Amino acid sequence: MLVTAYLAIIVLLALCVGLELTARRLSPPAPTQTAAANPAFRRFQSIFLRAYLLALWADWLQGPYLYKLYRHYSFLESQIAIIYVCGLSSCVLFAPFSSWIPQALGRRHTCLLFCLSYSACCLTKLSRDYFVLIMGRILGGLSTSLLSTTFEAWYVHRHVDIHDFPKEWILGTFNKAATWNHGLAVGAGLVANLLAEWLHLGPVAPFLLAVPCLACCAWVVLTDWGREEAEGAPEGDKQMPVLGSLTPMSAKARFARSCHDGLRCLLSDRRVMLLGGVQALFESVLYIFVFLWTPVLDPHGPPLGIVFSCLMAASMVGSLMYRLATSTHYRLQPGHILCLAVLMAFFSFFMLTFSTTPGQPRPHESLLAFLLLELACGLYFPAVSFLQGRVIPEEKRASVLAWFRFPLNLLACIGLLALHGEVSGTGGGEGGSGTRHMFGGCALMMLAALMAVVSLFTLGRNDSDLKLEGTRVDGDIY
């Protein structure tokens, strides 16, 4: 497994480079010359990316050795499952408030809150106390909710409302952030492996490295973002409510209205309902995969940081393949790619039900299945993002996505609790049948997601909203 992991990362990185060069040749970069030549925009974009990429880097550093750290502290698999469930439950609880907190504190101060809460989450990993670790996962749930909304909200607000830059330039910034994000994920696995295994600092070392990264992020937010707000148009942010100006009734009314509008949009459009079902099923099994990949592979001695980098590189390959497939050269539809991604995920979990047979593990096949799943993720996320942008009104998107996340996290919690029950009931651990049964359940969920995708595109076969521009629909060109 050691040799396999190193060979896999070399092959995958070479494939990423080849696909990136091909994609650049077939589809020129999206940002316009005007954006690239505008010094004010380039400065503003740089200020945002410095803080955002530091936050993402700190987040990725915690991925490779989280489960390993809990095992290092001698917790049972069933106990670790409960810690993960607490983290997912906190995501469910905090997600609806992640859009309200910036209204109460301000966007920049909410980003500082993220840095503080995530630093505290990382520092709890120094403790061997079970309840302290649970509190750390709860703080991690809050931090994840803030990371997924607040930084981008600050950027979009300043970009559109303060600087009045063209809205088309927003996509260029987020595309650049997504490209860096993939590279950071791969690099985080390599750095975590260097600290934990090559330097023998143990699985807690990557979490400790994340703390100064978060401190640097907070410093950029406090200084560079503060100067940007002061120089830009301070009156724009003065319109943002502060904690004292939001009464409990007004906050409650805003939250209730947002939830009601999102639910009404979800129930009134069957396309939105089906897309939400696909997202809930697909992404909930990803949470289960995040929990299970380490106990499946770790007994066979692979370097976990390198394996994590392989998984992230496979996801990057999928993202580049999506970019190629939807380029003007090939013009494949995002809906077809979404079907392919779900089918690949189903096949990977089907493989895992056989490669994790108790007493007859096949770790090389399991690693291949995990890489196939990450490849599917690289195809899935840009495809589902495109479709969400087409079928969900922009002003209701945040509340609708919050409703999507509720069943997503609920399904993941139920799955992990079911695994906890099987492990506890069988005396569990590696070699029990709970893991195999869980992969079988994930395969069934992917089959249900595939049926939802097929229903979505049967319903909208002639719907131009679900297709790329320039596609022929009933004799017309869109």
N, C-alpha and C positions, 0 to 999 in steps of 0.2 A: 504493500500500500504506500510506503514511503516513496519508492521509485515512481509508482503510478501517479501520485499527486504532483510530483515535480515535472514529469513528462506532460501531464495534462495542462498545467499552468503555462508551460512553454508553447504547446500547440494552440491553446486558446488565445494567448496573447498575440501570437503570429496571425491567427485567423482574424482577430480584431483589427490589427493593422491593415491586413489585406482588404477587409470589408470597408474600413474607413476610407482608404485610398480609392476604392471603387466607387463608393458613395459620393465622394467629393468630385470624381470625374463625371458621374452621371447626373448629379444634382448639385449645382453650385450653392454655396452658403446662402442662407435666407436673408440675413441682414442687408439692408440697402446701403449704397455708397453714402447716402446722406447721413445715416445713423453713424457709420464708421468714421465719417469726417467731422462729426459734431463734437467738439471738445467738451462742452458742458454735459452732453449725454454720456460720453465715455467716462468722464470723472464720476458722475452720479452712479453709473453702472458698476464701476470699480469699487466704490464705497460700499454698495450693497453686497457685491459678491464676496468681498473680503470677510465680512461678518457671516454671511450665509454659508459659505464653504467651510469656515472654521466650525460652525455649528454642525454641519453635515459630517465633517471629519470626526468630531468628537462622538457623534452618534454611531458611525460605522465602527469605530475602535472597540465598541462594546459588544459587537456581534459574535466574533469567533469563539470567545471563551466564557460566555455567560453560563451555559449549562455545565461546562467543565469546572468552573469555579464552585458551583454548588456541590458538585460531586467531590471536589477537592476538600470541601468542608464536611464531607461524610454524610450528606443528606441522601435519603432514599429517593428513588425515582418518583414515587407517589408524593413525597413532600415537595419535590421540585415542581411537579405538576401543579400543586396548589399555589406555589409562588407565581408561576406563569399565569394561572387563572386570576390571581389578584391583580396582576399587571393589566390583563385584558379587561377585567371588570372596571378598573380605574379609567381605561380608555373610553369605555361605554359611559361612565358617569361624567367624565370631564369633557368629552367631545362636544356636547351641546353648549357648554359654557365657554369653549375656546373662541367662539366668535363674539361673545359678550364681554369677556375680560378686557380685550383691547378698547372697548367703548368705555369701560370703567377706569382703566389705568392709563390709557393711551397706548398706541402701537409700540413705540420705542421702549417704554417701561415694561410692557409685556414681554418683549424680547429679553430684557434684563432679567425678568422673572424666570424665563426659560433657562437662562444661564445659571441662575442661582439654584433652581430646583434640580436641574440635571447634574450640577456639581455635587449637591447633597446626595443625589441618587448614587453617583459613583463612589462617594466616600463611605456610604453604607456597606459597600462590598468589603471593606476592611474588617467588618464585624462578622463573627461566626454565630451570632444570635439569630435564631430563626425569624423572630418577629421584627427585628431591625431590618433583615433582608426583605421581608414582606413590605415594610414601609418604604424601602428603597424602590421596590417594583411599583408601588402606588405612585411615588414621585416620578418614576419613569413614565408611567401612563400619562400623567399631567404634562410632562415635558414633551412627549411624543405628540400629544394633541396640539400643543402650542407651536412646535416646530413645523407641523404640517400646514399651519394657517397663518401665523402671525408675521413671519418674515416676508412672505409674499404679499400679504395685505399692506405692510408698510411700503413696500416697493411700488405696488400698483397705485396706492393713494398718492404718493409723491410724484410718480411718473405722470399720472393723468391730471390730478386735481391741482397740484402745485406747479410743476414745471410745464405742463401742457405739451409734453412730447407726443408725437403720433402714437396711437394705440398699437399700430403694427410693430413698433419697435419692442413692445413687451415680449412678444414671442421670441425675438432674437436673444433677449437676456435669459429667458427661462430655458431656451435650447442650449445656450452656453453653460448654464448651471447644471442641466441634465448631463451634458457631456463630461463636465468636471466631476459630477457626482459618481458616475460609473468608475472613473479613474481613481477617485478617492476610496471607493469601496474595495477595489482590488488592492490598492496600496495599504489600506487599513489591515487587511488580512496578513500581508507580508510583514508590516511593522509589528503587529500583535504577535506573530509567530517568532519574530526576532527577539522580542522582549520576553515572552513566556517560555520559549523552548531553547532557542540558541543561546541566550544570555542567562537562562535558568532563573528568571525572576519570578516565575509562577504565574498562574492565570489571573491574578489580581492586577498585574503590572499594566495591561492596556487600559484598565479603568482609571488608574492613577494618572496615566498620561493624558487621558481625556480632560482632566480637571484644569491643567494650565491652558489647554486649547480653548476651553469654555471661558476661562478668565480673559484670554486674548480677545475672544469674540465679544465679551461684555465691554472690554476696553474700547474696541472699535465702535460698538453701538453707543457707548457713553460719549466718546470724543468726536469721531468722524461723523456719525449720524447726528449728534447734537449740533455740530457746526453746520452740517448740511441743512438741518431744520431752521437754524438761526439765520443762515444766509439766504435760504430759498424764499420762504414766505411764512414767517412765524404766525401770522394771523390765520393761516390755513389750519394749523394744528390747534389754534385756540378755539376753533369750532368743535374740536373733539371733546366730548364730555369727560370730566374728571370724576374721580370716585365720589366726591361730595355732592356733585350736581345730579347724580342719578339716584332718585329716591327708590326705595324698595318696590313701590307700586309701578313706577315707570320701567324699571328693569324687568319686573315680572311680566308686564304687558308686552314689552319688546320680545322677550323670550317666547311667550305664548303665541304671539302673532307669527313669529318666524317659524315655529314648529307647525302651526296650523297651515300656513301657506305651503310649506314643504310637503306636508302630508296630503293636502288637497291636490297639489301638482302630481304627486306620486300615484294617487288613486284615480285621477281623471285621465291619465294617458297610459294606455296599456304598454306602449313602447318603453316608457320610463319604468313601469313596474317590472317588465321582463329584464331590462338592463340591470335594474337593482337586484333582481334575483340572481343573475349571472355573477354580478360583483360579490354579493354576499356568499355564494357558494364557493367561488374560486378563491377569494382572498381569505376566507375562514380556514380553508385547508392549508393555505400558506402559513398561517400562524401555527397550525399543528405540525407542519413540516419544520418550521424554525425550532420547535421543541424537540423533534425526533431525530434530526439528522446527526446530532452529536452522539447520542447513545447507540445509534446504529453503527456508526463508523469508528468511534473512539476505541472500543475493545480491540480493534485490529491494528492500532498503532500508527495511524496517519498523522502528519503534522496538521493540526486543526486550522491553524492560520492559513496555511497553503491551500487546504481544501476550501476554506471560506473564499479565498481569492479566486479559486477555480470556479466556484459557484457564481461569484459576481462577474467574472469574465464571461461565463456562459450567458448570463443575463445581458451583458453588453453585446455579445454576438447576436442575440435575438433582437435587441433594439436596432442594431445596424441592419439586420436583415429586413426589419419592418421599414426602415428608411429606404432601402433599396427597392423593396417590393412595391411601395407606394410612390416611387419616383416616376417622372414622366416617361421613363424608358419601359417600365413594366405595368404601371397603373393597376395594380391589384387593389381590391376594395378592402377597407378596414374590417368590414363585417366578415369577409371570407377569412381574413387573417385571424380574427377573433375565434372563429370556428376551429381553425387549425390549432391555435394555442390551447383551447380547451381540450381538443382531441389528444394533443401531445401530453397534456397534464394527466388525462385519464390513462393513457398508455403507461406513463411513468409510474403512477400509483399501482397499476395492474402488475407491472414488473416487480414493484417493491413487495407485493403480497407473496411473491414466490422467493425473492432473494432474502427475505427475513424469516424464512421458515425456522422454527425453534430447533436447535441442534444441528442445523445445516445452513448456516449463514453463508451468503456469497457477497462479500463486501465490495468486490469490483463491480458486480452488476448493480448493487445498491448505489454506488458512486455514479455510475453511468445514468441510472434513473434520476438521481438528484440533479445531475447536469442537464438532462433533458427537461426536467421540470423548470429549472432556472431559464433555460432557453425559451420555454413556453412563456415564462413571466416577461421576458424581454419583448416578446411579440404582443402579449396581452395588454400591458399597461398603456402603451401609446394608442393601441386600437380602441380600448374602452374609453380613454380620455377623449379621443376624437368623437366618438359616438355620444358621450355625455355632453360635450360642447354643442352638439347638433340638436339633441332632443330635450335638454333641460334648459329652460330660460335662465339667462345669466344672473338675474336678480334673485332667483330662487335656488341657485345651484348649491350654495353652502348648506342651506337647511335640508334640501333633498338628499345631499350626500351624507348629512348627519343621520338621516333616517336609514340610508343604506348601511351605514356603519353599525347600527344597532343590531340587526340580525346577523351581520358578519361576525361581530365579537361574541354575540350570544352563541352562535353555532360553534365557534372555536372553544369557548368555555365549556360547553356541553361535551365536546369531543375530548378535551383534556380531563374533565371530571370522569368521563367514562373510562378513559385510559387509567386514571388514578384508581378507579374501582377495580378494574381488572388486575392491575399490578398488585394492589393490596390484597385482593382475594386469592391470588395464586401464589403469593409469596414473592412475586414478580421479580423485577430486575431484568437484565439482559437474558435473553434465552427464553423468556415467557412468550405467551401467545398474544398478549395485549397489543404490542406494537404491530404485529401482522394484521390483527383484526382492525386496528385503527386505519392502516393503509387501505384495507379493503373497504372500510366505510368512506374514506376519502375518494376512492375510485367510484363508488356509487354516487357521491355528491358531484363529481365531475361529469358523470353520465347525465344527471339531472340538469347540470349547467349547460351541457351540450344540447339537450332538448329545448331549454329556454332560448338558447342562441338561434336554433333552427326556427322556433316559433317567432322570434323577433323578426327574422328576415323573411319568413313567409308572410307575416303581417305587413311588412314594409318593403315588399319586393319592388314596387314601383315608386318608392318614397325617396325623393332626391335628397332629403335631409340626412339619410343614412349613407350617402355616397359622396365620393370625392367630386370636386368640380370637374367639368369636362366629360362626364359620363353620360352616355345615351340612355334615356329612360322614355319608353313609348314614343320613340321618334324625335324627341326633343333633346337638346344638348344642355346640360347643367354645368 
